[in-house]
């Protein structure tokens, strides 16, 4: 018989996988969008667009206003996953391919695990840390091989974006236990509105009809799916299964992104990518079995 904690963890992992599957399209879609739209418009416009229906949903659900420190948590979440990560990734994807970008942000599981351990009081075992570090090290080795021993500027920007995102992930998971996953991401979107309106208006495309439908479709995807629906599943999964444990599902994201980049952008997938994919998936499988203490 499975205990309630085991069922919660398994359901949390399932939600995490569904969210990561949706997130895996984000960077290739962002790449498609910034080829024709200003990166500031893409990075901040995606959150501003969905903030209005998020506000309407909060009103329809008759959600009470957050209290006290919850506002500070929402500001931190907004800075990480609503403003910082989308803006930085949009800038980086001007010069970085979708597949390579996906591999760069695969360090998110390790950074999220560290943030989660510090912010939620969870204590990963030594074996868990070994697998998390090994998986992330594989990503760095791959990038160094591709960059002939150097990390590109786009990769460095994506690494900075990953730090902000990890903090937003961990704080969002913690707050989801108090407010609920739908409420957390929706309030974070609403909180971001004052910071987004002016830059979005300033970078609004002069001739919207000249923008190809593929760019607008990509923009709508990262707004509706990446910035809202996927986060609902992600935060709920983190809250149920634990930040440290569920965050390791992210190690699958870069290799899902490889396939999406190949389909949407026509980027090639090499044997080296497959080999690193198999190695990283192995660390996920082993890491999942390692104990994490509350």
C-alpha positions, 0 to 999 in steps of 0.5 A: 500500500502506498502512503499518502506521501508516496501518492503525493510525490508520484502525482507531483512528479507526473505534474512536473513532467507535464509542465516540463514537457510544456516548458521544453517548447519555450526556448525554440518558440522564443527563438521564433518570436525574437527573430521578428519581434523585439526581445523586450517586447517578447520577454515582458509582453508574454507576461503582460498579455496573460496577466489580464486573464489571470486577474479576471480568474482571481476575481472569478475565484473570489481569491482573497488578497495576499497578506503581509510577507506573501506580497514579498514572496510574490515580488520575488517570484515575479522577479524570477519567473515572470520578469527576469527569466523571460526577458533574459532568455529572449535577449539570449535567444537572439544569438543562441539556437533553441537546442543549445539554449535548452541544454544551457538551462538544464542546470536549473535542477541543481540550482533549484535543488539548492534554492529549495534546500535553503528556502524550504528546509529539505535535506537531500542525501549525499547520493542525491547531490552526487547525481544532481551535480553529475547531471549538471556537469554533463551539461557543462562538458557538452557546452564546452565541447560545442564552444571549443572550451568557451561559454558564449555570451548567450550561454552566460545570459541563460545561466543568469536567467536560470539562477533567477528562475530557480529562486522563483521556482523554489519560492513559488513552491513554498507559497503554493502551499499557502495560496494554491498553485493557480493563485501563486502564478496568477498573482505573480503575473498581476504583480508584474504588470506595473513593470511591464506596461511601459517597456511593452508599449515602447517596443510595440512593433510598428507594423504588426501585419508584417510580422509572420504568423509563426512569430505571433503563434510562438508568442502566444504559446509562451504567453498562455502555455509557458507563462501560465498553464504550465506554471500551474502544474509546475508549482502544484507538482513542486508543492506536492512532491517537494522542490528538491525531488520534483526539480530533477525532472527538469533534467529531461527538458533540454533533450525534449527541447532538442526534438522541438528545436529540430521540428520547429527550427530545423536544427540538427540533432547529433549523435553527441546530443543523444549520448549526453541525453542518455547520460543525463536521463540516467542521472535522473533515474538514479537521483529519483531513488535517492532519499530526500529528508524533510 
